[in-house]
Amino acid sequence: MAVVVSHHLVYYIDRLLFGQTTYVPWFVDLFTNVLVPNCLTDLSAFDICDLPGYSTFALNGNSWSIVGQPNECIAEYQYPQITYNFDAYAGGVTIFGYVVSDGTNVLYSELFPAPYPIPPAGGELPLVLLFTAEQCPA
């Protein structure tokens, strides 16, 4: 499934390109509702996981790396693996994807190719953020 990017992410990238480097923290959350996000999906549309042991992950801006640049127009960015932990619970919750936000606005989101049902005994869900940015010269 493709990563869905909102205009808020484009805004932050533009600020960085033009030297306005005020850091705004980004957060990653897992969502539990069946939702096909699009570029206008609001953060309130996501049912954020609230199981025991789960917590929102705050991204460190310095941890992103460029992992590929197939040509001058494309760059592939990756964040090191994040591992979400879940304690034992009654069962019945499924993770459908993740959303990256600034705490208020969706920056981008992704629906997993296959949902992840969290076992009643708890467990782990590793996640590597990877997205491709494309901008061709004028």
Long-range contacts (C-beta under 8 A, 24 or more apart in sequence): 1-97, 1-110, 1-111, 1-112, 1-113, 2-110, 3-108, 3-109, 3-110, 3-131, 3-132, 4-37, 4-38, 4-39, 4-41, 4-108, 4-109, 4-110, 5-39, 5-107, 5-108, 5-131, 6-39, 6-40, 6-41, 6-105, 6-106, 6-107, 6-108, 7-39, 8-102, 8-105, 8-106, 8-107, 9-100, 9-107, 9-108, 12-102, 12-107, 13-133, 23-61, 24-102, 25-58, 25-59, 25-61, 25-102, 25-103, 26-58, 26-59, 26-61, 26-100, 26-101, 26-102, 26-107, 27-56, 27-57, 27-58, 27-59, 27-100, 27-101, 27-102, 27-103, 28-56, 28-57, 28-59, 28-82, 28-98, 28-99, 28-100, 28-127, 28-129, 29-56, 29-57, 29-98, 29-99, 29-101, 30-54, 30-84, 30-95, 30-97, 30-98, 30-125, 30-127, 31-95, 31-96, 31-97, 31-98, 31-99, 31-109, 32-93, 32-94, 32-95, 32-96, 33-96, 34-96, 35-96, 35-97, 35-111, 36-111, 37-97, 37-99, 37-106, 37-109, 37-110, 37-111, 41-106, 41-109, 42-106, 43-99, 43-101, 43-104, 43-105, 43-106, 46-99, 46-106, 46-109, 48-99, 49-84, 49-93, 49-95, 51-86, 51-87, 51-89, 51-93, 51-118, 52-86, 52-87, 52-88, 52-89, 52-122, 53-85, 53-86, 53-87, 53-122, 54-84, 54-85, 54-86, 57-82, 57-84, 59-100, 59-129, 67-130, 72-137, 73-134, 73-135, 73-136, 73-137, 74-132, 74-133, 74-134, 75-132, 75-133, 76-130, 76-131, 76-132, 76-133, 77-129, 77-130, 77-131, 77-132, 77-133, 78-128, 78-129, 78-130, 79-128, 79-129, 79-130, 80-128, 81-126, 81-127, 81-128, 82-126, 82-127, 82-128, 82-129, 83-124, 83-125, 83-126, 83-127, 84-124, 84-125, 84-126, 84-127, 85-122, 85-123, 85-124, 86-118, 86-122, 86-123, 86-124, 86-125, 87-122, 88-120, 88-121, 88-122, 89-118, 89-120, 89-122, 90-120, 91-119, 91-120, 92-120, 93-117, 93-118, 94-118, 95-125, 98-127, 98-129, 100-129
